Amino acid sequence: MSAEWSEAITATFIVVAAFLCAAAGIGLLRLPDVLSRLHAATKPQILGLGLIIVDVAVSNVSIATIAFAIAILFFQGLTAPISAHMVGRAAYRGDHVRRDLLVTDELADAVSRADERSGRGDSGDDSASDESPESR
């Protein structure tokens, strides 16, 4: 009975993980803008991978398997959201975002302030380098 339950749990985890990974792939193809695609690429993909890793760790219980599973989950959980965040910020700054789809634009003020600061810093550096040695 225990082996049957184990097989049923394994099959359930794999089917749900495959569905989540497929939903991520379909979302990448079907969603309209960069931010929506990033959401589709990171959320279900990480959850699907997590289910597969947990299934492997539960099916093959050993210290090495569990250590690898924890390492994989940790690094995927760390790198996928950070890389998606950076790609989203680059898309926003590069004007590749459909602003009509945004409900609230919380980043606009911060970006405009950063642009003002960097604009003043760049002009100050340029004027200092354009000075002749006699004027100093």
C-alpha positions in Angstrom: 0.0 0.0 0.0 2.8 2.4 0.8 4.4 1.9 -2.7 1.1 2.6 -4.3 0.7 5.8 -2.4 4.3 6.8 -3.2 3.7 6.2 -6.9 0.4 8.2 -6.8 2.2 11.1 -5.1 5.0 11.0 -7.6 2.6 11.0 -10.5 0.6 13.9 -9.0 3.8 16.0 -8.4 5.1 15.3 -12.0 1.7 16.1 -13.6 1.2 19.4 -11.7 4.9 20.4 -12.3 4.5 19.7 -16.1 1.3 21.7 -16.1 3.0 24.6 -14.4 6.0 24.5 -16.7 3.7 24.3 -19.8 1.7 27.3 -18.4 5.0 29.2 -18.2 5.9 28.4 -21.8 2.4 29.3 -23.1 2.5 32.5 -21.0 5.8 33.5 -22.7 4.2 33.1 -26.1 0.8 34.6 -25.4 1.1 37.5 -23.0 1.3 41.0 -24.4 4.2 42.7 -22.7 7.6 42.2 -21.0 6.4 42.4 -17.4 3.6 39.9 -17.9 5.9 37.5 -19.7 8.4 37.8 -16.8 5.7 36.9 -14.4 4.8 33.9 -16.5 8.4 32.9 -16.8 9.3 33.0 -13.1 6.4 32.1 -10.9 5.1 28.8 -12.4 8.5 27.7 -13.6 10.0 27.9 -10.1 7.0 26.2 -8.6 7.1 23.4 -11.2 10.8 22.9 -10.7 10.2 22.9 -7.0 7.6 20.1 -7.2 10.0 18.0 -9.4 12.9 18.5 -7.0 10.7 17.7 -4.0 9.5 14.6 -5.7 13.0 13.4 -6.5 14.1 14.1 -3.0 11.2 12.2 -1.5 11.5 9.3 -4.0 15.3 8.8 -3.4 15.9 9.6 0.2 19.6 10.0 0.8 21.7 12.8 2.3 23.3 13.6 -1.1 20.0 13.8 -2.9 18.4 16.0 -0.3 21.5 18.2 -0.2 21.4 18.7 -4.0 17.7 19.3 -3.9 18.1 22.0 -1.3 21.0 23.6 -3.3 19.0 23.6 -6.5 15.9 25.1 -4.8 18.0 27.7 -3.1 19.9 28.9 -6.1 16.9 28.8 -8.4 14.8 30.7 -5.8 17.6 33.2 -5.5 18.6 33.8 -9.1 15.3 33.6 -11.0 13.4 36.4 -9.2 16.5 38.6 -9.2 17.2 38.2 -12.9 13.5 38.8 -13.7 13.6 41.9 -11.6 16.7 43.2 -13.5 15.2 42.4 -16.9 12.0 44.1 -15.9 13.8 47.3 -14.8 15.8 47.3 -18.0 12.6 46.9 -20.0 11.0 49.7 -18.1 14.0 52.1 -18.5 14.2 51.2 -22.2 10.5 52.0 -22.7 9.6 48.4 -23.7 6.6 48.4 -21.3 3.0 48.9 -22.4 2.0 51.6 -20.0 -1.7 51.3 -20.8 -1.6 47.8 -19.1 -0.1 49.1 -15.9 -2.7 49.6 -13.1 -0.3 51.8 -11.1 3.1 53.0 -12.0 5.0 53.1 -8.8 8.4 53.2 -10.5 7.9 56.4 -12.5 8.8 58.9 -9.7 11.9 56.9 -8.7 13.1 56.7 -12.3 12.6 60.4 -12.9 14.5 61.3 -9.7 17.3 59.0 -10.7 17.5 60.5 -14.2 17.6 64.0 -12.7 20.4 63.0 -10.3 22.4 61.2 -13.0 21.8 64.1 -15.4 23.3 66.6 -13.0 26.2 64.3 -12.2 27.1 63.8 -15.8 26.9 67.5 -16.7 29.1 68.4 -13.7 31.7 65.9 -14.7 31.7 67.1 -18.3 32.1 70.7 -17.3 35.0 69.9 -15.1 36.8 68.0 -17.8 36.2 70.9 -20.3 38.0 73.4 -18.1 41.4 74.5 -19.3 44.3 74.2 -16.9 44.7 78.0 -16.8 41.1 78.5 -15.4 41.8 76.2 -12.5 
